[in-house]
């Protein structure tokens, strides 16, 4: 059975929680090192997910072998 990798959102949320714990400064050095190590792992998961998303977007925007950059606009639906 293969281990399922965590979703981007879950990894980012856990990373944010680790940062908060480390910023509070009330954990031991050993716990801090473990949290830091886990944070590095989560950062890599997030970076990989973002890179894969970027590659998918490039494929979707590719026209005639050329990447067509399109402006990103945010619509206000409020």
C-alpha positions in Angstrom: 0.0 0.0 0.0 1.5 3.4 -1.0 1.5 6.3 1.4 -0.7 9.1 0.2 1.1 12.5 0.1 -0.7 15.3 2.0 -2.6 17.9 0.2 -1.1 21.4 -0.3 -3.6 23.1 2.0 -3.1 20.5 4.8 0.7 20.9 4.5 0.5 24.7 4.6 -1.8 24.7 7.6 0.5 22.3 9.5 3.5 24.5 8.6 1.7 27.6 9.8 1.0 25.8 13.1 4.6 24.8 13.5 5.8 28.4 12.9 3.4 29.6 15.5 4.7 27.1 18.1 8.3 28.0 17.2 7.6 31.7 17.5 6.1 31.3 21.0 9.4 29.9 22.1 8.1 27.8 24.9 9.2 24.4 23.5 12.5 22.6 24.2 15.4 22.7 21.9 14.8 19.1 20.9 11.1 19.8 20.1 12.2 22.9 18.2 14.6 20.8 16.1 11.9 18.2 15.4 9.4 21.0 14.5 12.0 22.6 12.2 12.8 19.3 10.5 9.0 18.7 9.9 8.7 22.3 8.6 11.4 21.7 6.0 9.6 18.5 4.9 6.3 20.4 4.6 8.0 23.3 2.8 9.2 20.8 0.2 5.8 19.3 -0.2 4.3 22.8 -0.7 7.0 23.8 -3.2 6.5 20.6 -5.2 2.7 21.1 -5.3 3.2 24.7 -6.5 5.7 23.7 -9.1 3.3 21.0 -10.4 0.5 23.5 -10.6 2.7 26.0 -12.4 3.6 23.3 -15.0 -0.1 22.4 -15.5 -0.9 26.1 -16.1 1.9 26.4 -18.6 0.6 23.4 -20.5 -2.9 24.8 -20.5 -1.7 28.2 -21.7 0.6 26.9 -24.4 -0.5 27.8 -27.9 1.3 26.6 -31.0 4.3 25.6 -29.0 4.6 29.0 -27.4 3.6 30.0 -23.9 1.2 32.8 -24.1 1.3 34.9 -20.9 -2.0 36.3 -20.0 -2.6 39.0 -17.3 -4.0 37.8 -14.0 -7.0 39.8 -13.0 -9.0 39.5 -9.8 -12.7 40.1 -9.9 -14.5 41.5 -7.0 -17.6 39.4 -6.4 -18.5 41.0 -3.1 
